[in-house]
């Protein structure tokens, strides 16, 4: 629970530095081994995040120095799109969809499992 709360706080902090149009399209999903893993649902958003990764890293380490066990040294940004989660046709990303959310969560868990290896 504590790690989940920390990740939520860090996500909010990251979103505070980004244009509001990005908020629904990128998420910090894990912090491990001095690495913050951020996923985005499009290459355009991921590219914009990559340009800002040094500022995001600095903000995380300054704002959350007391809560982090060790400082974050790197930000990794991955693109996760609906096409990666299912071969079936998808609804557009801006349409709320419970099934799409579940597929994203499954894919995020797979991504986390693969990052352990």
LOSEDREN-489528 format. One record per atom (N, C-alpha, C, O): atom name; y, z, x. Coordinates in Angstrom, 1 decimal, padded with zeros to 4 digits. Layout:
BEGIN
 atom      Y      Z      X
   CA      Y      Z      X
...
This chain:
BEGIN
 atom      Y      Z      X
    N -001.2  000.0  000.8
   CA  000.0  000.0  000.0
    C  001.3  000.0  000.9
    O  002.2 -000.7  000.6
    N  001.2  000.8  001.9
   CA  002.4  000.9  002.8
    C  002.7 -000.4  003.4
    O  003.9 -000.8  003.5
    N  001.7 -001.1  003.9
   CA  002.0 -002.4  004.6
    C  002.5 -003.4  003.5
    O  003.4 -004.2  003.9
    N  002.0 -003.4  002.3
   CA  002.5 -004.3  001.3
    C  004.0 -004.0  001.0
    O  004.8 -004.9  000.8
    N  004.3 -002.8  000.9
   CA  005.7 -002.4  000.6
    C  006.6 -002.9  001.8
    O  007.7 -003.4  001.6
    N  006.1 -002.7  003.0
   CA  006.9 -003.1  004.2
    C  007.1 -004.6  004.2
    O  008.2 -005.1  004.4
    N  006.1 -005.4  003.8
   CA  006.2 -006.8  003.8
    C  007.1 -007.3  002.7
    O  007.9 -008.2  002.9
    N  007.1 -006.6  001.5
   CA  008.1 -006.9  000.5
    C  009.5 -006.6  000.9
    O  010.4 -007.4  000.6
    N  009.8 -005.5  001.6
   CA  011.1 -005.2  002.1
    C  011.5 -006.3  003.1
    O  012.7 -006.7  003.1
    N  010.6 -006.7  004.0
   CA  011.0 -007.7  005.0
    C  011.2 -009.0  004.3
    O  012.1 -009.8  004.7
    N  010.5 -009.4  003.3
   CA  010.7 -010.6  002.6
    C  012.1 -010.6  001.9
    O  012.8 -011.6  002.0
    N  012.5 -009.5  001.3
   CA  013.8 -009.4  000.7
    C  014.9 -009.6  001.8
    O  015.9 -010.3  001.6
    N  014.6 -009.0  003.0
   CA  015.6 -009.1  004.0
    C  015.7 -010.6  004.5
    O  016.8 -011.1  004.7
    N  014.6 -011.2  004.6
   CA  014.6 -012.6  005.0
    C  015.3 -013.5  004.0
    O  016.2 -014.3  004.3
    N  015.0 -013.2  002.7
   CA  015.7 -014.0  001.7
    C  017.2 -013.8  001.6
    O  017.9 -014.7  001.3
    N  017.6 -012.6  002.1
   CA  019.1 -012.3  002.1
    C  019.8 -013.2  003.1
    O  021.0 -013.4  002.9
    N  019.1 -013.8  004.0
   CA  019.7 -014.6  005.0
    C  019.6 -016.1  004.6
    O  020.3 -017.0  005.3
    N  018.9 -016.4  003.6
   CA  018.6 -017.8  003.2
    C  019.4 -018.2  002.0
    O  019.7 -017.3  001.2
    N  019.7 -019.5  001.8
   CA  020.3 -019.9  000.5
    C  019.3 -019.6 -000.6
    O  018.1 -019.6 -000.5
    N  019.9 -019.2 -001.8
   CA  019.1 -018.8 -002.9
    C  018.1 -019.9 -003.4
    O  017.0 -019.5 -003.9
    N  018.4 -021.1 -003.1
   CA  017.4 -022.2 -003.5
    C  016.1 -022.1 -002.8
    O  015.1 -022.7 -003.2
    N  016.1 -021.4 -001.6
   CA  014.8 -021.2 -000.8
    C  014.0 -020.1 -001.3
    O  012.8 -020.0 -001.1
    N  014.6 -019.1 -002.0
   CA  013.9 -017.9 -002.4
    C  012.5 -018.1 -003.1
    O  011.6 -017.3 -002.8
    N  012.4 -019.0 -003.9
   CA  011.2 -019.2 -004.7
    C  010.2 -020.1 -003.9
    O  009.2 -020.5 -004.5
    N  010.6 -020.5 -002.7
   CA  009.7 -021.4 -002.0
    C  009.2 -020.9 -000.6
    O  008.6 -021.7  000.1
    N  009.5 -019.7 -000.2
   CA  009.0 -019.2  001.0
    C  008.8 -017.7  000.9
    O  009.5 -017.0  000.2
    N  007.8 -017.2  001.6
   CA  007.3 -015.8  001.5
    C  006.9 -015.3  002.9
    O  006.1 -016.0  003.6
    N  007.2 -014.1  003.2
   CA  006.6 -013.5  004.4
    C  005.3 -012.9  003.9
    O  005.3 -012.1  002.9
    N  004.2 -013.2  004.5
   CA  002.9 -012.8  003.9
    C  002.2 -011.8  004.8
    O  001.2 -011.1  004.3
    N  002.5 -011.7  006.1
   CA  001.8 -010.8  007.0
    C  002.6 -010.5  008.2
    O  003.4 -011.3  008.7
    N  002.4 -009.3  008.8
   CA  002.9 -009.0  010.1
    C  001.8 -008.4  010.8
    O  001.1 -007.4  010.4
    N  001.5 -009.0  012.0
   CA  000.4 -008.6  012.8
    C  000.5 -009.0  014.2
    O  001.0 -010.1  014.5
    N  000.2 -008.2  015.2
   CA  000.2 -008.5  016.6
    C  001.6 -009.1  017.0
    O  001.6 -010.2  017.6
    N  002.7 -008.4  016.7
   CA  004.0 -008.9  017.0
    C  004.4 -010.2  016.4
    O  005.3 -010.9  016.9
    N  003.7 -010.6  015.3
   CA  004.0 -011.9  014.7
    C  004.3 -011.7  013.2
    O  003.6 -010.9  012.5
    N  005.3 -012.4  012.7
   CA  005.6 -012.4  011.3
    C  005.2 -013.8  010.8
    O  005.6 -014.8  011.3
    N  004.3 -013.8  009.8
   CA  003.8 -015.0  009.2
    C  004.5 -015.3  007.9
    O  004.4 -014.6  007.0
    N  005.2 -016.5  007.9
   CA  006.0 -016.9  006.7
    C  005.3 -018.2  006.2
    O  005.1 -019.1  007.0
    N  005.1 -018.3  004.9
   CA  004.7 -019.6  004.4
    C  005.7 -020.2  003.5
    O  006.6 -019.5  002.9
    N  005.7 -021.5  003.4
   CA  006.7 -022.2  002.6
    C  005.9 -023.3  001.8
    O  004.8 -023.7  002.3
    N  006.4 -023.7  000.7
   CA  005.7 -024.6 -000.2
    C  006.1 -026.1  000.1
    O  005.7 -027.0 -000.7
    N  006.9 -026.3  001.1
   CA  007.3 -027.7  001.4
    C  007.7 -027.8  002.9
    O  008.1 -026.8  003.5
    N  007.5 -029.0  003.4
   CA  007.9 -029.2  004.8
    C  009.4 -029.0  005.0
    O  009.8 -028.6  006.1
    N  010.1 -029.4  004.1
   CA  011.6 -029.3  004.2
    C  012.0 -027.9  004.3
    O  012.9 -027.6  005.2
    N  011.5 -027.0  003.5
   CA  011.8 -025.6  003.6
    C  011.3 -025.0  004.9
    O  012.1 -024.3  005.6
    N  010.1 -025.4  005.3
   CA  009.6 -024.9  006.6
    C  010.5 -025.3  007.8
    O  010.7 -024.5  008.7
    N  011.0 -026.5  007.7
   CA  011.8 -027.0  008.8
    C  013.1 -026.2  008.9
    O  013.6 -025.8  009.9
    N  013.7 -026.0  007.7
   CA  014.9 -025.2  007.6
    C  014.7 -023.8  008.2
    O  015.5 -023.2  008.9
    N  013.5 -023.2  007.8
   CA  013.2 -021.9  008.3
    C  013.0 -021.9  009.9
    O  013.4 -021.0  010.6
    N  012.4 -022.9  010.4
   CA  012.2 -023.0  011.8
    C  013.5 -023.0  012.6
    O  013.7 -022.5  013.6
    N  014.5 -023.7  012.0
   CA  015.9 -023.7  012.6
    C  016.5 -022.3  012.6
    O  017.4 -022.0  013.4
    N  016.1 -021.5  011.7
   CA  016.7 -020.1  011.6
    C  015.8 -019.0  012.1
    O  016.1 -017.9  012.0
    N  014.6 -019.4  012.7
   CA  013.7 -018.4  013.0
    C  014.2 -017.3  014.0
    O  013.8 -016.1  013.9
    N  015.0 -017.7  014.9
   CA  015.6 -016.7  015.9
    C  016.5 -015.7  015.2
    O  016.4 -014.5  015.5
    N  017.3 -016.2  014.3
   CA  018.1 -015.3  013.5
    C  017.3 -014.4  012.6
    O  017.6 -013.2  012.5
    N  016.3 -014.9  012.0
   CA  015.4 -014.1  011.1
    C  014.7 -013.0  012.0
    O  014.6 -011.9  011.5
    N  014.2 -013.4  013.1
   CA  013.5 -012.5  014.0
    C  014.5 -011.3  014.4
    O  014.1 -010.2  014.4
    N  015.7 -011.7  014.8
   CA  016.7 -010.7  015.2
    C  017.0 -009.8  014.0
    O  017.0 -008.5  014.2
    N  017.1 -010.3  012.8
   CA  017.4 -009.5  011.7
    C  016.3 -008.5  011.4
    O  016.5 -007.3  011.1
    N  015.1 -009.0  011.4
   CA  013.9 -008.2  011.1
    C  013.9 -007.0  012.1
    O  013.7 -005.8  011.7
    N  014.0 -007.3  013.4
   CA  013.9 -006.3  014.4
    C  015.0 -005.3  014.3
    O  014.8 -004.1  014.6
    N  016.2 -005.7  014.0
   CA  017.4 -004.8  013.9
    C  017.3 -003.9  012.7
    O  017.5 -002.7  012.7
    N  017.0 -004.6  011.6
   CA  017.1 -003.9  010.3
    C  015.9 -002.9  010.1
    O  016.0 -001.9  009.4
    N  014.7 -003.3  010.7
   CA  013.5 -002.5  010.4
    C  012.9 -001.9  011.7
    O  011.7 -001.6  011.7
    N  013.7 -001.7  012.7
   CA  013.2 -001.1  013.9
    C  012.5  000.2  013.7
    O  011.5  000.5  014.4
    N  013.0  001.1  012.8
   CA  012.4  002.4  012.6
    C  011.1  002.3  011.9
    O  010.2  003.1  012.1
    N  010.9  001.3  011.0
   CA  009.7  001.1  010.2
    C  008.6  000.4  011.0
    O  007.4  000.6  010.7
    N  008.9 -000.5  011.9
   CA  008.0 -001.3  012.6
    C  007.3 -000.5  013.7
    O  008.0  000.2  014.5
    N  006.0 -000.6  013.8
   CA  005.3  000.1  014.9
    C  005.7 -000.5  016.2
    O  006.0  000.2  017.2
    N  005.7 -001.8  016.2
   CA  006.1 -002.6  017.4
    C  007.0 -003.7  017.0
    O  006.9 -004.2  015.9
    N  007.9 -004.1  017.8
   CA  008.9 -005.1  017.4
    C  008.2 -006.5  017.2
    O  007.1 -006.8  017.8
    N  008.7 -007.3  016.3
   CA  008.2 -008.6  016.1
    C  008.7 -009.5  017.2
    O  009.9 -009.5  017.4
    N  007.9 -010.2  017.8
   CA  008.3 -011.1  018.9
    C  008.3 -012.6  018.5
    O  008.9 -013.4  019.2
    N  007.6 -012.9  017.4
   CA  007.5 -014.3  017.1
    C  007.4 -014.5  015.6
    O  006.9 -013.6  014.9
    N  007.9 -015.6  015.1
   CA  007.8 -015.9  013.7
    C  006.9 -017.2  013.6
    O  007.2 -018.2  014.3
    N  005.9 -017.2  012.8
   CA  005.1 -018.4  012.6
    C  005.3 -018.9  011.2
    O  005.3 -018.1  010.2
    N  005.6 -020.1  011.0
   CA  005.9 -020.7  009.7
    C  004.8 -021.8  009.4
    O  004.6 -022.7  010.1
    N  004.2 -021.6  008.2
   CA  003.1 -022.5  007.8
    C  003.5 -023.1  006.5
    O  004.2 -022.5  005.7
    N  003.1 -024.3  006.3
   CA  003.3 -025.0  005.0
    C  002.0 -024.9  004.2
    O  001.0 -025.3  004.6
    N  002.2 -024.4  003.0
   CA  001.1 -024.3  002.0
    C  001.5 -025.0  000.8
    O  002.4 -024.6  000.1
    N  000.9 -026.1  000.5
   CA  001.3 -026.9 -000.7
    C  000.1 -026.9 -001.7
    O -001.0 -026.6 -001.3
    N  000.4 -027.2 -003.0
   CA -000.7 -027.2 -004.0
    C -001.8 -028.2 -003.6
    O -002.9 -028.0 -004.0
    N -001.4 -029.2 -002.9
   CA -002.5 -030.2 -002.6
    C -003.5 -029.6 -001.6
    O -004.6 -030.1 -001.6
    N -003.1 -028.6 -000.8
   CA -004.0 -027.9  000.0
    C -005.0 -027.0 -000.7
    O -006.0 -026.7 -000.2
    N -004.6 -026.6 -001.9
   CA -005.3 -025.6 -002.6
    C -006.3 -026.1 -003.6
    O -007.2 -025.5 -004.0
    N -006.1 -027.4 -004.0
   CA -007.0 -028.0 -005.0
    C -006.8 -029.5 -005.0
    O -005.7 -030.0 -004.7
    N -007.9 -030.2 -005.3
   CA -007.8 -031.6 -005.3
    C -007.4 -032.1 -006.7
    O -007.1 -033.3 -006.9
    N -007.4 -031.2 -007.7
   CA -006.9 -031.6 -009.0
    C -005.4 -031.8 -009.1
    O -004.7 -031.3 -008.2
    N -005.0 -032.6 -010.0
   CA -003.5 -032.8 -010.2
    C -002.8 -031.5 -010.5
    O -003.4 -030.7 -011.3
    N -001.7 -031.3 -009.9
   CA -000.9 -030.0 -010.1
    C  000.3 -030.3 -010.9
    O  000.9 -031.4 -011.0
    N  000.8 -029.2 -011.5
   CA  002.1 -029.2 -012.2
    C  003.2 -029.1 -011.1
    O  002.9 -028.7 -010.0
    N  004.4 -029.6 -011.4
   CA  005.5 -029.4 -010.4
    C  005.6 -028.0 -010.0
    O  005.4 -027.1 -010.8
    N  006.1 -027.7 -008.8
   CA  006.3 -026.3 -008.3
    C  007.2 -025.5 -009.1
    O  007.1 -024.3 -009.2
    N  008.2 -026.1 -009.7
   CA  009.2 -025.3 -010.4
    C  008.7 -024.9 -011.8
    O  009.4 -024.0 -012.4
    N  007.5 -025.3 -012.2
   CA  007.0 -024.9 -013.5
    C  006.1 -023.7 -013.3
    O  005.2 -023.7 -012.5
    N  006.4 -022.6 -013.9
   CA  005.6 -021.4 -013.8
    C  004.1 -021.7 -014.2
    O  003.9 -022.3 -015.3
    N  003.2 -021.3 -013.4
   CA  001.8 -021.7 -013.7
    C  000.9 -020.6 -013.1
    O  000.9 -020.4 -011.9
    N  000.2 -019.9 -014.0
   CA -000.6 -018.8 -013.5
    C -001.8 -019.3 -012.6
    O -002.1 -018.7 -011.6
    N -002.4 -020.4 -013.0
   CA -003.5 -020.9 -012.2
    C -003.0 -021.4 -010.8
    O -003.6 -021.1 -009.8
    N -001.8 -022.0 -010.7
   CA -001.2 -022.4 -009.5
    C -000.9 -021.2 -008.6
    O -001.2 -021.2 -007.4
    N -000.5 -020.1 -009.2
   CA -000.2 -018.9 -008.4
    C -001.5 -018.3 -007.9
    O -001.5 -017.9 -006.7
    N -002.6 -018.3 -008.7
   CA -003.8 -017.8 -008.2
    C -004.3 -018.7 -007.0
    O -004.9 -018.2 -006.0
    N -004.2 -020.0 -007.1
   CA -004.6 -020.9 -006.0
    C -003.8 -020.6 -004.7
    O -004.3 -020.6 -003.6
    N -002.5 -020.4 -004.9
   CA -001.7 -020.0 -003.7
    C -002.2 -018.8 -003.1
    O -002.3 -018.7 -001.9
    N -002.4 -017.8 -003.9
   CA -002.9 -016.5 -003.4
    C -004.2 -016.7 -002.6
    O -004.4 -016.1 -001.6
    N -005.1 -017.5 -003.2
   CA -006.4 -017.7 -002.5
    C -006.2 -018.4 -001.2
    O -006.8 -018.1 -000.2
    N -005.3 -019.4 -001.2
   CA -005.0 -020.1  000.0
    C -004.3 -019.2  001.1
    O -004.6 -019.3  002.2
    N -003.4 -018.4  000.6
   CA -002.8 -017.4  001.5
    C -003.8 -016.5  002.2
    O -003.8 -016.2  003.4
    N -004.8 -016.0  001.4
   CA -005.8 -015.2  001.9
    C -006.7 -015.9  002.9
    O -007.1 -015.4  003.9
    N -007.0 -017.2  002.6
   CA -007.8 -018.0  003.6
    C -007.0 -018.2  004.9
    O -007.5 -018.1  006.0
    N -005.7 -018.4  004.7
   CA -004.8 -018.5  005.9
    C -004.8 -017.3  006.7
    O -004.9 -017.3  008.0
    N -004.7 -016.1  006.1
   CA -004.8 -014.8  006.8
    C -006.1 -014.7  007.5
    O -006.1 -014.2  008.6
    N -007.2 -015.0  006.8
   CA -008.5 -014.8  007.4
    C -008.7 -015.7  008.6
    O -009.2 -015.3  009.6
    N -008.1 -017.0  008.5
   CA -008.2 -017.9  009.7
    C -007.3 -017.5  010.8
    O -007.6 -017.8  012.0
    N -006.2 -016.8  010.5
   CA -005.3 -016.3  011.6
    C -006.0 -015.2  012.4
    O -005.6 -014.9  013.5
    N -007.0 -014.5  011.8
   CA -007.7 -013.4  012.5
    C -008.6 -014.0  013.6
    O -008.8 -013.3  014.6
    N -009.0 -015.2  013.5
   CA -009.9 -015.8  014.4
    C -009.2 -016.4  015.6
    O -009.9 -016.9  016.5
